[in-house]
């Protein structure tokens, strides 16, 4: 069975079990991520209140942490959920939004890596390079580096924290420090819709909850993002309608769509 057939098997398993994907995420993308998870076939929960998270995390198939809008209360919830997830072997996904841009974001992301040991870190090139100590600086939530430049840093970060690292860009790179995959597809209009990178992290949580390994789940999520983005762009008149068509593409995704719009290779 090849990659796309296995991806569809995992997607079918997700749609049958509807795993709870718990999101401690920034308020900019909460609605987008919840709708994307529903369209894909998972069950989203969105909260950052620490007392709520302590109990809710135990029901999750995966935890997705996104530090895009940090505050003291928000970060308290992040680490409460992260530690409960680690103690109960629930996979977590870290989206280190704008790590490298400010000290508080960089320190919070690095603390989550050390303390909570996420299964996957998914970010843009600047964020990944900053966490790996390569000195990259983010321009807000936007990357100042290409994904190609971050491949070495991604491998180093994966080996350092025994996790999978997913770097999004024109070409996506996903590695566990030993094996690396590329995913090509998507559309140039996708970065014009705020938070689609954050949505990639949410979908990563959904796939990691059902895939055989975090590496496998992370690659599957990026392949689905690329495919849905390409399909949506073919129907969209601009960024606003791309987002609407993106949900529809997730909902109606077929193996034929994946084979037509996405290239996945081990490098």
Secondary structure, 3 states (H helix, E strand, C coil): CCHHHHHHHHHHHHHHHCCEEEEECCCCCHHHHHHHHHHHCCEEEECCCHHHHHHHHHHCCEEEEECCCCCHHHHHHHHHHHHHHHHCCCCEEEECCCECCEHHHHHHHHHHHHHHCCCEEEEEHHHHHHHCCCCCCCECCECCCCHHHHHHHHHHHHHHHCCEEEEECCEEEEECCCCEEEEECCCCCHHHCCCHHHHHHHHHHHHHCCCCCHHHHHHHHHHHHHHHHHHHHHHCCCHHHHHHHHHHHHHHCCHHHHHHHCEEEEC
